[in-house]
Amino acid sequence: MNHLMRAIAPLTEGEWKAVDEEAKQTLKLNLAARRLVDFSGPHGWQTSSINLGRVDRTDVDLRPGVETRRRRVQTLIELRAPFELSRQELDIIARGGRDPDLRPVTEAARSIAIAENQAVFNGFEAGHITGIFDAAQQSALHLTDDYVHYPEVVAEALGKLRNLGIVGPYGIVLGPRCYIGLTETTTGGGYRVYDHVKRLLNGPVVWTPGIDGAIVVSMRGGDFELTVGEDLSIGYLSHTADTVRLYLQESLTFRVLTAEAAIPLRYRNSRAELAPPARQTSKKRASR
């Protein structure tokens, strides 16, 4: 038995399979950051920090003539999204039914996926995580709701990256506000603005719940690193005669290694948008 305590949960093998699959489908749709940044892991639940390769001189030495330094690390944070399922709905699965109400699983999976996106792109000060938006804010370009001109802004962002020697391929992260604007706006020739943007990038265009605006990023590798200890897993908390309490959990941290490899595109009046679609930094600039 491990720390997830799945073995003592009152769920059959078929019920666990249905719950896991429901969560997997929702996570696949909403986990946007993993499609654009380097992924390191999973390294296991016991992993607590990553080595930064740096040291700090201590204020006091252990002994005269012996210098003392403290190694610097970045700790992982834990994300947990509890949810509760009706045992009556779980019994439907046990009887072979195919339409149980598993909305609590979907909601928890979506919430934790958005939290991961926000950690990567918006940062999380309490967890000592600097997001891409803040790390690259000096290179930010401004957006308006005139989406016909959106390709011009993306082209300018690509030009800035190339001028810095940041090679592609390139991708773009789109918050829901941008995604809807690009897919619903057409040019005079009847083509979607979204398609123009995709042709400019020669890389993925990723709908990303949890952010406002967009970010053009290089996907050459080595610039952004998401480190995961335990990858997203479902564990057991408790149960009553009527309900079972479970949770989705992961541990992670994120680092921007090359801030110049991203160009944020910001609205002047930014706002967080979470609606689904229809249906520390260095100065490395050399190409890799």
C-alpha positions as a Markdown table, in Angstrom:
| # | Residue | x | y | z |
|---|---|---|---|---|
| 1 | Met | 0.0 | 0.0 | 0.0 |
| 2 | Asn | 1.3 | 3.5 | -0.9 |
| 3 | His | 0.5 | 7.0 | 0.3 |
| 4 | Leu | -2.5 | 7.3 | -2.1 |
| 5 | Met | -4.3 | 4.6 | 0.0 |
| 6 | Arg | -6.2 | 3.3 | -3.1 |
| 7 | Ala | -6.1 | -0.3 | -1.8 |
| 8 | Ile | -8.5 | 0.5 | 1.1 |
| 9 | Ala | -11.0 | 2.6 | -0.9 |
| 10 | Pro | -14.4 | 1.0 | -1.3 |
| 11 | Leu | -14.1 | 1.1 | -5.1 |
| 12 | Thr | -14.0 | -1.9 | -7.5 |
| 13 | Glu | -11.4 | -2.2 | -10.2 |
| 14 | Gly | -14.0 | -1.1 | -12.7 |
| 15 | Glu | -14.9 | 1.9 | -10.7 |
| 16 | Trp | -11.3 | 3.0 | -10.3 |
| 17 | Lys | -10.8 | 2.5 | -14.1 |
| 18 | Ala | -13.8 | 4.8 | -14.8 |
| 19 | Val | -12.7 | 7.5 | -12.4 |
| 20 | Asp | -9.1 | 7.4 | -13.7 |
| 21 | Glu | -10.3 | 7.6 | -17.3 |
| 22 | Glu | -12.6 | 10.5 | -16.6 |
| 23 | Ala | -9.8 | 12.5 | -15.0 |
| 24 | Lys | -7.3 | 11.6 | -17.8 |
| 25 | Gln | -9.6 | 12.9 | -20.5 |
| 26 | Thr | -10.1 | 16.3 | -18.7 |
| 27 | Leu | -6.4 | 16.6 | -17.9 |
| 28 | Lys | -5.4 | 16.0 | -21.5 |
| 29 | Leu | -7.6 | 18.8 | -22.6 |
| 30 | Asn | -6.6 | 21.4 | -20.0 |
| 31 | Leu | -2.9 | 20.7 | -19.3 |
| 32 | Ala | -1.5 | 23.2 | -21.7 |
| 33 | Ala | 1.9 | 24.1 | -20.3 |
| 34 | Arg | 3.3 | 20.6 | -20.8 |
| 35 | Arg | 2.9 | 20.9 | -24.5 |
| 36 | Leu | 5.3 | 23.9 | -24.7 |
| 37 | Val | 7.9 | 23.6 | -22.0 |
| 38 | Asp | 10.4 | 20.9 | -21.0 |
| 39 | Phe | 9.1 | 18.3 | -18.7 |
| 40 | Ser | 11.3 | 16.7 | -16.1 |
| 41 | Gly | 10.0 | 13.7 | -14.2 |
| 42 | Pro | 8.1 | 12.2 | -12.6 |
| 43 | His | 10.7 | 11.9 | -10.0 |
| 44 | Gly | 8.5 | 10.4 | -7.3 |
| 45 | Trp | 6.5 | 11.6 | -4.3 |
| 46 | Gln | 9.6 | 11.7 | -2.0 |
| 47 | Thr | 11.3 | 14.3 | -4.2 |
| 48 | Ser | 11.2 | 17.6 | -2.4 |
| 49 | Ser | 13.5 | 19.9 | -4.2 |
| 50 | Ile | 15.8 | 20.5 | -7.3 |
| 51 | Asn | 19.4 | 21.5 | -7.2 |
| 52 | Leu | 20.1 | 25.0 | -8.6 |
| 53 | Gly | 23.9 | 24.5 | -8.7 |
| 54 | Arg | 24.4 | 27.7 | -6.7 |
| 55 | Val | 25.6 | 28.5 | -3.1 |
| 56 | Asp | 25.2 | 31.3 | -0.6 |
| 57 | Arg | 28.0 | 32.2 | 1.9 |
| 58 | Thr | 26.8 | 31.8 | 5.4 |
| 59 | Asp | 27.0 | 34.7 | 7.9 |
| 60 | Val | 28.9 | 32.6 | 10.4 |
| 61 | Asp | 31.6 | 29.9 | 9.7 |
| 62 | Leu | 31.9 | 26.7 | 11.7 |
| 63 | Arg | 35.6 | 27.3 | 12.4 |
| 64 | Pro | 38.0 | 30.1 | 11.7 |
| 65 | Gly | 39.8 | 29.6 | 8.4 |
| 66 | Val | 37.1 | 27.3 | 7.1 |
| 67 | Glu | 34.6 | 29.0 | 4.7 |
| 68 | Thr | 31.0 | 27.7 | 4.9 |
| 69 | Arg | 28.5 | 27.8 | 2.1 |
| 70 | Arg | 24.9 | 26.7 | 1.9 |
| 71 | Arg | 23.7 | 25.1 | -1.3 |
| 72 | Arg | 20.7 | 26.6 | -2.9 |
| 73 | Val | 17.7 | 24.5 | -4.0 |
| 74 | Gln | 14.1 | 25.1 | -5.2 |
| 75 | Thr | 11.4 | 23.2 | -3.4 |
| 76 | Leu | 8.5 | 21.5 | -5.0 |
| 77 | Ile | 4.9 | 22.5 | -4.1 |
| 78 | Glu | 2.0 | 20.1 | -3.7 |
| 79 | Leu | -1.3 | 20.6 | -5.5 |
| 80 | Arg | -4.4 | 18.8 | -4.2 |
| 81 | Ala | -8.0 | 18.9 | -5.4 |
| 82 | Pro | -10.4 | 16.9 | -3.2 |
| 83 | Phe | -13.7 | 15.8 | -4.6 |
| 84 | Glu | -16.6 | 13.6 | -3.5 |
| 85 | Leu | -18.5 | 10.9 | -5.4 |
| 86 | Ser | -21.9 | 9.4 | -4.7 |
| 87 | Arg | -21.8 | 5.7 | -4.0 |
| 88 | Gln | -25.1 | 5.5 | -5.8 |
| 89 | Glu | -23.4 | 6.7 | -8.9 |
| 90 | Leu | -20.4 | 4.4 | -8.4 |
| 91 | Asp | -22.8 | 1.5 | -8.1 |
| 92 | Ile | -24.0 | 2.2 | -11.7 |
| 93 | Ile | -20.5 | 1.4 | -12.9 |
| 94 | Ala | -20.4 | -1.8 | -10.9 |
| 95 | Arg | -23.7 | -2.9 | -12.5 |
| 96 | Gly | -22.3 | -2.3 | -15.9 |
| 97 | Gly | -24.0 | 1.1 | -16.5 |
| 98 | Arg | -22.2 | 3.5 | -18.9 |
| 99 | Asp | -23.6 | 6.9 | -17.7 |
| 100 | Pro | -22.6 | 7.6 | -14.1 |
| 101 | Asp | -22.4 | 11.2 | -12.9 |
| 102 | Leu | -18.7 | 11.7 | -12.6 |
| 103 | Arg | -18.8 | 15.5 | -12.8 |
| 104 | Pro | -16.9 | 16.0 | -9.5 |
| 105 | Val | -13.9 | 14.2 | -11.1 |
| 106 | Thr | -14.1 | 16.4 | -14.1 |
| 107 | Glu | -14.2 | 19.6 | -12.0 |
| 108 | Ala | -11.3 | 18.6 | -9.8 |
| 109 | Ala | -9.2 | 17.6 | -12.8 |
| 110 | Arg | -9.9 | 20.9 | -14.6 |
| 111 | Ser | -9.1 | 22.9 | -11.4 |
| 112 | Ile | -5.8 | 21.2 | -10.8 |
| 113 | Ala | -4.8 | 21.5 | -14.5 |
| 114 | Ile | -5.5 | 25.2 | -14.5 |
| 115 | Ala | -3.5 | 25.6 | -11.3 |
| 116 | Glu | -0.5 | 24.0 | -13.0 |
| 117 | Asn | -0.9 | 26.3 | -16.1 |
| 118 | Gln | -1.1 | 29.3 | -13.8 |
| 119 | Ala | 2.1 | 28.2 | -11.9 |
| 120 | Val | 4.0 | 28.0 | -15.2 |
| 121 | Phe | 2.7 | 31.1 | -16.9 |
| 122 | Asn | 1.6 | 33.4 | -14.1 |
| 123 | Gly | 3.9 | 32.2 | -11.4 |
| 124 | Phe | 3.2 | 31.5 | -7.7 |
| 125 | Glu | 5.0 | 33.8 | -5.3 |
| 126 | Ala | 4.2 | 31.7 | -2.2 |
| 127 | Gly | 5.8 | 28.7 | -3.9 |
| 128 | His | 8.8 | 30.7 | -5.1 |
| 129 | Ile | 7.9 | 30.1 | -8.7 |
| 130 | Thr | 8.4 | 32.9 | -11.3 |
| 131 | Gly | 6.1 | 32.5 | -14.2 |
| 132 | Ile | 6.9 | 33.2 | -17.9 |
| 133 | Phe | 4.7 | 36.3 | -18.0 |
| 134 | Asp | 6.7 | 38.0 | -15.2 |
| 135 | Ala | 10.1 | 36.7 | -16.2 |
| 136 | Ala | 9.7 | 38.0 | -19.8 |
| 137 | Gln | 7.7 | 41.2 | -19.0 |
| 138 | Gln | 10.3 | 43.6 | -20.4 |
| 139 | Ser | 9.7 | 42.1 | -23.9 |
| 140 | Ala | 5.9 | 42.2 | -23.7 |
| 141 | Leu | 3.8 | 43.5 | -26.6 |
| 142 | His | 0.3 | 44.9 | -26.3 |
| 143 | Leu | -2.9 | 43.4 | -27.6 |
| 144 | Thr | -6.3 | 44.9 | -28.4 |
| 145 | Asp | -9.6 | 43.3 | -29.2 |
| 146 | Asp | -9.0 | 44.1 | -32.9 |
| 147 | Tyr | -8.1 | 40.5 | -33.8 |
| 148 | Val | -7.7 | 41.2 | -37.5 |
| 149 | His | -4.3 | 42.8 | -36.6 |
| 150 | Tyr | -3.3 | 39.9 | -34.3 |
| 151 | Pro | -1.0 | 38.3 | -36.9 |
| 152 | Glu | 1.0 | 41.5 | -37.0 |
| 153 | Val | 1.7 | 41.3 | -33.3 |
| 154 | Val | 2.7 | 37.7 | -33.5 |
| 155 | Ala | 5.0 | 38.5 | -36.5 |
| 156 | Glu | 6.6 | 41.2 | -34.4 |
| 157 | Ala | 7.1 | 38.8 | -31.5 |
| 158 | Leu | 8.8 | 36.3 | -33.8 |
| 159 | Gly | 11.0 | 39.0 | -35.2 |
| 160 | Lys | 12.2 | 39.9 | -31.7 |
| 161 | Leu | 13.0 | 36.3 | -30.9 |
| 162 | Arg | 15.0 | 35.8 | -34.1 |
| 163 | Asn | 16.9 | 39.1 | -33.6 |
| 164 | Leu | 18.0 | 37.7 | -30.2 |
| 165 | Gly | 19.2 | 34.5 | -31.8 |
| 166 | Ile | 16.4 | 32.5 | -30.3 |
| 167 | Val | 15.6 | 29.8 | -32.9 |
| 168 | Gly | 12.4 | 27.8 | -33.3 |
| 169 | Pro | 10.3 | 26.0 | -33.6 |
| 170 | Tyr | 7.9 | 28.5 | -32.1 |
| 171 | Gly | 4.5 | 27.9 | -30.4 |
| 172 | Ile | 1.9 | 30.2 | -28.8 |
| 173 | Val | -0.1 | 30.0 | -25.7 |
| 174 | Leu | -3.6 | 31.4 | -26.0 |
| 175 | Gly | -5.8 | 32.4 | -23.1 |
| 176 | Pro | -9.5 | 31.8 | -23.6 |
| 177 | Arg | -10.1 | 35.4 | -24.5 |
| 178 | Cys | -7.5 | 35.3 | -27.3 |
| 179 | Tyr | -8.6 | 31.8 | -28.5 |
| 180 | Ile | -12.2 | 32.9 | -28.9 |
| 181 | Gly | -11.2 | 36.1 | -30.6 |
| 182 | Leu | -8.9 | 34.4 | -33.1 |
| 183 | Thr | -11.3 | 31.5 | -34.0 |
| 184 | Glu | -14.3 | 33.8 | -34.4 |
| 185 | Thr | -12.6 | 36.6 | -36.5 |
| 186 | Thr | -12.1 | 36.3 | -40.2 |
| 187 | Thr | -10.1 | 38.4 | -42.7 |
| 188 | Gly | -11.5 | 40.1 | -45.8 |
| 189 | Gly | -10.8 | 36.9 | -47.7 |
| 190 | Gly | -12.9 | 34.8 | -45.3 |
| 191 | Tyr | -10.0 | 33.1 | -43.6 |
| 192 | Arg | -9.8 | 32.7 | -39.9 |
| 193 | Val | -7.2 | 34.8 | -38.1 |
| 194 | Tyr | -6.4 | 31.7 | -36.1 |
| 195 | Asp | -5.2 | 30.0 | -39.3 |
| 196 | His | -3.0 | 33.0 | -40.2 |
| 197 | Val | -1.3 | 32.8 | -36.8 |
| 198 | Lys | -0.8 | 29.1 | -37.1 |
| 199 | Arg | 1.0 | 29.5 | -40.4 |
| 200 | Leu | 3.3 | 32.1 | -39.0 |
| 201 | Leu | 4.5 | 30.0 | -36.1 |
| 202 | Asn | 5.0 | 26.6 | -37.8 |
| 203 | Gly | 4.3 | 25.2 | -34.3 |
| 204 | Pro | 1.5 | 24.5 | -31.9 |
| 205 | Val | -1.3 | 26.9 | -31.0 |
| 206 | Val | -2.4 | 25.9 | -27.5 |
| 207 | Trp | -5.6 | 26.9 | -25.8 |
| 208 | Thr | -4.7 | 27.6 | -22.2 |
| 209 | Pro | -7.3 | 28.0 | -19.5 |
| 210 | Gly | -6.1 | 30.1 | -16.5 |
| 211 | Ile | -4.3 | 32.9 | -18.3 |
| 212 | Asp | -5.3 | 36.1 | -20.0 |
| 213 | Gly | -3.4 | 37.2 | -23.2 |
| 214 | Ala | -0.9 | 35.0 | -25.0 |
| 215 | Ile | 2.8 | 34.1 | -25.0 |
| 216 | Val | 4.9 | 33.3 | -28.1 |
| 217 | Val | 7.7 | 30.9 | -27.0 |
| 218 | Ser | 10.6 | 29.1 | -28.6 |
| 219 | Met | 10.4 | 25.3 | -28.3 |
| 220 | Arg | 14.0 | 24.7 | -29.1 |
| 221 | Gly | 14.4 | 23.2 | -25.6 |
| 222 | Gly | 16.4 | 24.2 | -22.5 |
| 223 | Asp | 14.6 | 27.5 | -21.8 |
| 224 | Phe | 11.7 | 26.5 | -19.5 |
| 225 | Glu | 11.5 | 23.5 | -17.2 |
| 226 | Leu | 8.5 | 22.0 | -15.4 |
| 227 | Thr | 9.8 | 19.5 | -12.8 |
| 228 | Val | 7.3 | 17.0 | -11.4 |
| 229 | Gly | 7.8 | 14.8 | -8.4 |
| 230 | Glu | 4.6 | 12.8 | -8.3 |
| 231 | Asp | 2.6 | 13.2 | -11.5 |
| 232 | Leu | -1.2 | 13.7 | -11.3 |
| 233 | Ser | -2.7 | 10.8 | -9.3 |
| 234 | Ile | -5.9 | 10.0 | -7.6 |
| 235 | Gly | -5.9 | 9.0 | -3.9 |
| 236 | Tyr | -8.4 | 8.0 | -1.3 |
| 237 | Leu | -9.4 | 10.2 | 1.8 |
| 238 | Ser | -12.5 | 8.7 | 3.4 |
| 239 | His | -16.0 | 7.4 | 2.9 |
| 240 | Thr | -19.5 | 7.2 | 4.4 |
| 241 | Ala | -22.5 | 5.1 | 3.6 |
| 242 | Asp | -23.4 | 7.6 | 0.8 |
| 243 | Thr | -20.2 | 9.1 | -0.5 |
| 244 | Val | -16.5 | 8.5 | -1.2 |
| 245 | Arg | -14.0 | 11.3 | -0.8 |
| 246 | Leu | -11.0 | 11.2 | -3.2 |
| 247 | Tyr | -8.4 | 13.7 | -4.4 |
| 248 | Leu | -6.2 | 14.5 | -7.3 |
| 249 | Gln | -2.6 | 15.3 | -6.4 |
| 250 | Glu | 0.7 | 16.2 | -7.9 |
| 251 | Ser | 4.0 | 17.9 | -6.8 |
| 252 | Leu | 5.9 | 20.3 | -9.0 |
| 253 | Thr | 8.0 | 23.4 | -9.5 |
| 254 | Phe | 8.9 | 25.5 | -12.5 |
| 255 | Arg | 11.9 | 27.5 | -13.7 |
| 256 | Val | 12.5 | 30.0 | -16.4 |
| 257 | Leu | 16.0 | 29.4 | -17.6 |
| 258 | Thr | 16.0 | 31.8 | -20.5 |
| 259 | Ala | 13.6 | 34.7 | -20.2 |
| 260 | Glu | 14.5 | 36.0 | -23.7 |
| 261 | Ala | 12.9 | 32.9 | -25.3 |
| 262 | Ala | 9.4 | 34.1 | -24.6 |
| 263 | Ile | 7.4 | 37.2 | -25.7 |
| 264 | Pro | 4.3 | 37.9 | -23.7 |
| 265 | Leu | 1.3 | 39.4 | -25.5 |
| 266 | Arg | -0.7 | 41.3 | -23.0 |
| 267 | Tyr | -4.1 | 43.2 | -23.0 |
| 268 | Arg | -3.8 | 46.6 | -21.5 |
| 269 | Asn | -6.6 | 45.7 | -19.2 |
| 270 | Ser | -5.8 | 42.1 | -18.5 |
| 271 | Arg | -8.4 | 39.9 | -16.8 |
| 272 | Ala | -8.3 | 36.2 | -15.9 |
| 273 | Glu | -10.5 | 34.0 | -18.0 |
| 274 | Leu | -11.1 | 30.4 | -17.3 |
| 275 | Ala | -13.9 | 29.5 | -19.7 |
| 276 | Pro | -13.3 | 26.4 | -21.9 |
| 277 | Pro | -13.4 | 26.7 | -25.7 |
| 278 | Ala | -16.4 | 25.7 | -27.7 |
| 279 | Arg | -17.0 | 22.0 | -27.6 |
| 280 | Gln | 14.7 | 33.1 | -11.9 |
| 281 | Thr | 16.1 | 33.8 | -15.2 |
| 282 | Ser | 19.4 | 33.9 | -17.0 |
| 283 | Lys | 20.8 | 35.8 | -20.0 |
| 284 | Lys | 21.5 | 33.0 | -22.4 |
| 285 | Arg | 20.9 | 34.1 | -26.0 |
| 286 | Ala | 22.9 | 31.8 | -28.1 |
| 287 | Ser | 21.0 | 29.4 | -30.4 |
| 288 | Arg | 20.9 | 25.8 | -29.4 |
